Amino acid sequence: MSQKHQLARLQLAIMQVLWDQEEATVAAVRDALEDDRPLAYTTVATMLTKMERNGQVAHRTEGRVHIYRPILRRESVSQSMVTDLAGRLFRDDVTEMVSHLLDGCDVSREELNRLKMLIRKKEREVKDAE
């Protein structure tokens, strides 16, 4: 079973910056988040320290500056959080969850085609497992 990764909103926002930039200083993370939510430098630094203690990020030091990088993979966190959401909100009813997503989002023809392809792939996997 895969490891559970549950991130609070600020932790997820910080991880997204690190995933996008691959590594960043506290100041760079703060600047990247500033448009969405202005934060004090110390708030970001404290959160990164907590995240490092939790094994979510790591840092190296250049001079007096810590440069952080993600430890957790985006795909692993996404999978874990979506699985948790499906279980908690939809009681593991994937059909209901997908139905809500399709009803609540604008879905392009390309996205629908990709969804169909993913469903066909999953059907083959289920058939092969039987």
Summary of the structure (lengths in Angstrom):
residues: 130
radius of gyration: 18.5
end to end distance: 19.9
largest distance: 57.7
contacts: 307
relative contact order: 0.12
helix: 64%
strand: 11%
